[in-house]
Amino acid sequence: MNVPVNITFHNTERTTNVEQFIQEQTERLQKFHSRLQQCEVVIDQPHHHHQKGNKYQVKIVLTVPRQTIAVTSTTSRNGNHENLYSAIHDAFDAAKRKLRQKREKPRGRNVRKGTKSSESGGPTISASA
């Protein structure tokens, strides 16, 4: 099943290569999380600096059952995103980490960790045969 992807460009030029790269990244996310329902990507170039380079900001909003996950990537490990493809890649990596965190959380269990009735000093019930 293909996930619908909405791509919005602000202050930057729309290209088919960038759109195709985003589609590929979304397909990888779908392989990682099969219940992905929708993906919205916003590419923004808030400042146009000729001497300091053009910085990109990528925002991704993912919809999975009963949850919406939002990620914004503004800086890379080595500074700001001057390369649009690395900004997109970093944003999708962050989205993958968030999906993994949501998937690994315990689901609605009210179990106290590390306590047993015999360890907690409470009464011990034994059955006799």
Contact map, one row per residue, 1 for C-alpha under 8 A:
111000000000000000000000000000000000000000000000000000000000000000000000000000000000000000000000000000000000000000000000000000000
111100000000000000000000001000000000000000000000000000000000000000000000000000000000000000000000000000000000000000000000000000000
111110000000000000000000011001000001111000000000000000000000000000000000000000000000000000000000000000000000000000000000000000000
011111000000000000000000000000000000111000000000000000000000000000000000000000000000000000000000000000000000000000000000000000000
001111100000000000000010010000000000011110000000000000000000000000000000000000000000000000000000000000000000000000000000000000000
000111110000000000000000000000000000001110000000000000000000000000000000000000000000000000000000000000000000000000000000000000000
000011111000000000100000000000000000000111100000000000000000000000000000000000000000000000000000000000000000000000000000000000000
000001111100000000000000000000000000000011100000000000000000000000000000000000000000000000000000000000000000000000000000000000000
000000111111110000000000000000000000000001110000000000000000000000000000000000000000000000000000000000000000000000000000000000000
000000011111100000000000000000000000000001111100000000000000000000000000000000000000000000000000000000000000000000000000000000000
000000001111100000000000000000000000000000011100000000000000000000000000000000000000000000000000000000000000000000000000000000000
000000001111110000000000000000000000000000111000000000000000000000000000000000000000000000000000000000000000000000000000000000000
000000001111111000000000000000000000000000000000000000000000000000000000000000000000000000000000000000000000000000000000000000000
000000001001111101100000000000000000000000000000000000000000000000000000000000000000000000000000000000000000000000000000000000000
000000000000111111100000000000000000000000000000000000000000000000000000000000000000000000000000000000000000000000000000000000000
000000000000011111110000000000000000000000000000000000000000000000000000000000000000000000000000000000000000000000000000000000000
000000000000001111111000000000000000000000000000000000000000000000000000000000000000000000000000000000000000000000000000000000000
000000000000011111111100000000000000000000000000000000000000000000000000000000000000100000000000000000000000000000000000000000000
000000100000011111111110000000000000000000000000000000000000000000000000000000000000000000000000000000000000000000000000000000000
000000000000000111111111000000000000000000000000000000000000000000000000000000000000000000000000000000000000000000000000000000000
000000000000000011111111100000000000000000000000000000000000000000000000000000000000100000000000000000000000000000000000000000000
000000000000000001111111110000000000000000000000000000000000000000000000000000000000000100000000000000000000000000000000000000000
000010000000000000111111111000000000000000000000000000000000000000000000000000000000000000000000000000000000000000000000000000000
000000000000000000011111111100000000000000000000000000000000000000000000000000000000000000000000000000000000000000000000000000000
000000000000000000001111111110000000000000000000000000000000000000000000000000000000000010010000000000000000000000000000000000000
001010000000000000000111111111000000001000000000000000000000000000000000000000000000000000010000000000000000000000000000000000000
011000000000000000000011111111100000000000000000000000000000000000000000000000000000000000000000000000000000000000000000000000000
000000000000000000000001111111110000000000000000000000000000000000000000000000000000000000000000000000000000000000000000000000000
000000000000000000000000111111111001000000000000000000000000000000000000000000000000000000010001000000000000000000000000000000000
001000000000000000000000011111111111000000000000000000000000000000000000000000000000000000000000000000000000000000000000000000000
000000000000000000000000001111111100000000000000000000000000000000000000000000000000000000000000000000000000000000000000000000000
000000000000000000000000000111111100000000000000000000000000000000000000000000000000000000000001000000000000000000000000000000000
000000000000000000000000000011111111000000000000000000000000000000000000000000000000000000000000001000000000000000000000000000000
000000000000000000000000000001111111000000000000000000000000000000000000000000000000000000000000000000000000000000000000000000000
000000000000000000000000000001001111100000000000000000000000000110000000000000000000000000000000000000000000000000000000000000000
001000000000000000000000000011001111111000000000000000000000011110000000000000000000000000000000000000000000000000000000000000000
001100000000000000000000000000000011111000000000000000000000011110000000000000000000000000000000000000000000000000000000000000000
001110000000000000000000000000000001111100000000000000000000011100000000000000000000000000000000000000000000000000000000000000000
001111000000000000000000010000000001111110000000000000000001111000000000000000000000000000000000000000000000000000000000000000000
000011100000000000000000000000000000011111000000000000000001110000000000000000000000000000000000000000000000000000000000000000000
000011110000000000000000000000000000001111100000000000000111100000000000000000000000000000000000000000000000000000000000000000000
000000111100000000000000000000000000000111110000000000000111000000000000000000000000000000000000000000000000000000000000000000000
000000111101000000000000000000000000000011111000000000011110000000000000000000000000000000000000000000000000000000000000000000000
000000001111000000000000000000000000000001111100000000011100000000000000000000000000000000000000000000000000000000000000000000000
000000000111000000000000000000000000000000111111000001111000000000000000000000000000000000000000000000000000000000000000000000000
000000000110000000000000000000000000000000011111000000111000000000000000000000000000000000000000000000000000000000000000000000000
000000000000000000000000000000000000000000001111100001100000000000000000000000000000000000000000000000000000000000000000000000000
000000000000000000000000000000000000000000001111110011100000000000000000000000000000000000000000000000000000000000000000000000000
000000000000000000000000000000000000000000000011111111000000000000000000000000000000000000000000000000000000000000000000000000000
000000000000000000000000000000000000000000000001111111000000000000000000000000000000000000000000000000000000000000000000000000000
000000000000000000000000000000000000000000000000111110000000000000000000000000000000000000000000000000000000000000000000000000000
000000000000000000000000000000000000000000000000111111000000000000000000000000000000000000000000000000000000000000000000000000000
000000000000000000000000000000000000000000000001111111100000000000000000000000000100000000000000000000000000000000000000000000000
000000000000000000000000000000000000000000001011110111110000000000000000000000001100000000000000000000000000000000000000000000000
000000000000000000000000000000000000000000001111000011111000000000000000000000011110000000000000000000000000000000000000000000000
000000000000000000000000000000000000000000111100000001111100000000000000010000011111001000000000000000000000000000000000000000000
000000000000000000000000000000000000000000111100000000111110000000000001111000001000001000000000000000000000000000000000000000000
000000000000000000000000000000000000000011110000000000011111000000000001110000000000001100100000000000000000000000000000000000000
000000000000000000000000000000000000000011100000000000001111100000000111100000000000000000100000000000000000000000000000000000000
000000000000000000000000000000000000001111000000000000000111110000000111000000000000000000110010000000000000000000000000000000000
000000000000000000000000000000000000001110000000000000000011111000011110000000000000000000000000000000000000000000000000000000000
000000000000000000000000000000000001111100000000000000000001111100011100000000000000000000000000000000000000000000000000000000000
000000000000000000000000000000000001111000000000000000000000111110111000000000000000000000000000000000000000000000000000000000000
000000000000000000000000000000000011110000000000000000000000011111111000000000000000000000000000000000000000000000000000000000000
000000000000000000000000000000000011100000000000000000000000001111100000000000000000000000000000000000000000000000000000000000000
000000000000000000000000000000000000000000000000000000000000000111110000000000000000000000000000000000000000000000000000000000000
000000000000000000000000000000000000000000000000000000000000001111111000000000000000000000000000000000000000000000000000000000000
000000000000000000000000000000000000000000000000000000000000111101111100000000000000000000000000000000000000000000000000000000000
000000000000000000000000000000000000000000000000000000000000111100111110000000000000000000000010011000000000000000000000000000000
000000000000000000000000000000000000000000000000000000000011110000011111000000000000000000000010000000000000000000000000000000000
000000000000000000000000000000000000000000000000000000000011100000001111100000000000000000100110000000000000000000000000000000000
000000000000000000000000000000000000000000000000000000001111000000000111110000000000000000100000000000000000000000000000000000000
000000000000000000000000000000000000000000000000000000001110000000000011111100000000001101100100000000000000000000000000000000000
000000000000000000000000000000000000000000000000000000011100000000000001111100011000001000000000000000000000000000000000000000000
000000000000000000000000000000000000000000000000000000001000000000000000111111111000001000000000000000000000000000000000000000000
000000000000000000000000000000000000000000000000000000000000000000000000111111111000001001000000000000000000000000000000000000000
000000000000000000000000000000000000000000000000000000000000000000000000001111100000000000000000000000000000000000000000000000000
000000000000000000000000000000000000000000000000000000000000000000000000001111110000000000000000000000000000000000000000000000000
000000000000000000000000000000000000000000000000000000000000000000000000001111111000000000000000000000000000000000000000000000000
000000000000000000000000000000000000000000000000000000110000000000000000011101111100000000000000000000000000000000000000000000000
000000000000000000000000000000000000000000000000000001111000000000000000011100111111011000000000000000000000000000000000000000000
000000000000000000000000000000000000000000000000000011110000000000000000000000011111001000000000000000000000000000000000000000000
000000000000000000000000000000000000000000000000000000110000000000000000000000001111111000000000000000000000000000000000000000000
000000000000000000000000000000000000000000000000000000010000000000000000000000001111111100000000000000000000000000000000000000000
000000000000000001001000000000000000000000000000000000000000000000000000000000000011111110000000000000000000000000000000000000000
000000000000000000000000000000000000000000000000000000000000000000000000000000001011111111000000000000000000000000000000000000000
000000000000000000000000000000000000000000000000000000011100000000000000111100001111111111100000000000000000000000000000000000000
000000000000000000000100000000000000000000000000000000000100000000000000100000000001111111110000000000000000000000000000000000000
000000000000000000000000100000000000000000000000000000000000000000000000000000000000111111111000000000000000000000000000000000000
000000000000000000000000000000000000000000000000000000000000000000000000100100000000011111111100000000000000000000000000000000000
000000000000000000000000000000000000000000000000000000000111000000000011100000000000001111111110000000000000000000000000000000000
000000000000000000000000110010000000000000000000000000000001000000000000000000000000000111111111000000000000000000000000000000000
000000000000000000000000000000000000000000000000000000000000000000000000000000000000000011111111100000000000000000000000000000000
000000000000000000000000000000000000000000000000000000000000000000000010100000000000000001111111110000000000000000000000000000000
000000000000000000000000000000000000000000000000000000000001000000001110000000000000000000111111111000000000000000000000000000000
000000000000000000000000000010010000000000000000000000000000000000000000000000000000000000011111111100000000000000000000000000000
000000000000000000000000000000000000000000000000000000000000000000000000000000000000000000001111111110000000000000000000000000000
000000000000000000000000000000000000000000000000000000000000000000001000000000000000000000000111111111000000000000000000000000000
000000000000000000000000000000001000000000000000000000000000000000001000000000000000000000000011111111100000000000000000000000000
000000000000000000000000000000000000000000000000000000000000000000000000000000000000000000000001111111110000000000000000000000000
000000000000000000000000000000000000000000000000000000000000000000000000000000000000000000000000111111111000000000000000000000000
000000000000000000000000000000000000000000000000000000000000000000000000000000000000000000000000011111111000000000000000000000000
000000000000000000000000000000000000000000000000000000000000000000000000000000000000000000000000001111111000000000000000000000000
000000000000000000000000000000000000000000000000000000000000000000000000000000000000000000000000000111111100000000000000000000000
000000000000000000000000000000000000000000000000000000000000000000000000000000000000000000000000000011111110000000000000000000000
000000000000000000000000000000000000000000000000000000000000000000000000000000000000000000000000000000011111100000000000000000000
000000000000000000000000000000000000000000000000000000000000000000000000000000000000000000000000000000001111100000000000000000000
000000000000000000000000000000000000000000000000000000000000000000000000000000000000000000000000000000000111110000000000000000000
000000000000000000000000000000000000000000000000000000000000000000000000000000000000000000000000000000000111111000000000000000000
000000000000000000000000000000000000000000000000000000000000000000000000000000000000000000000000000000000001111100000000000000000
000000000000000000000000000000000000000000000000000000000000000000000000000000000000000000000000000000000000111110000000000000000
000000000000000000000000000000000000000000000000000000000000000000000000000000000000000000000000000000000000011111100000000000000
000000000000000000000000000000000000000000000000000000000000000000000000000000000000000000000000000000000000001111100000000000000
000000000000000000000000000000000000000000000000000000000000000000000000000000000000000000000000000000000000000111110000000000000
000000000000000000000000000000000000000000000000000000000000000000000000000000000000000000000000000000000000000111111011000000000
000000000000000000000000000000000000000000000000000000000000000000000000000000000000000000000000000000000000000001111111000000000
000000000000000000000000000000000000000000000000000000000000000000000000000000000000000000000000000000000000000000111111111100000
000000000000000000000000000000000000000000000000000000000000000000000000000000000000000000000000000000000000000000011111111100000
000000000000000000000000000000000000000000000000000000000000000000000000000000000000000000000000000000000000000000111111110000000
000000000000000000000000000000000000000000000000000000000000000000000000000000000000000000000000000000000000000000111111110000000
000000000000000000000000000000000000000000000000000000000000000000000000000000000000000000000000000000000000000000001111111000000
000000000000000000000000000000000000000000000000000000000000000000000000000000000000000000000000000000000000000000001111111100000
000000000000000000000000000000000000000000000000000000000000000000000000000000000000000000000000000000000000000000001100111110000
000000000000000000000000000000000000000000000000000000000000000000000000000000000000000000000000000000000000000000001100011111000
000000000000000000000000000000000000000000000000000000000000000000000000000000000000000000000000000000000000000000000000001111100
000000000000000000000000000000000000000000000000000000000000000000000000000000000000000000000000000000000000000000000000000111110
000000000000000000000000000000000000000000000000000000000000000000000000000000000000000000000000000000000000000000000000000011111
000000000000000000000000000000000000000000000000000000000000000000000000000000000000000000000000000000000000000000000000000001111
000000000000000000000000000000000000000000000000000000000000000000000000000000000000000000000000000000000000000000000000000000111
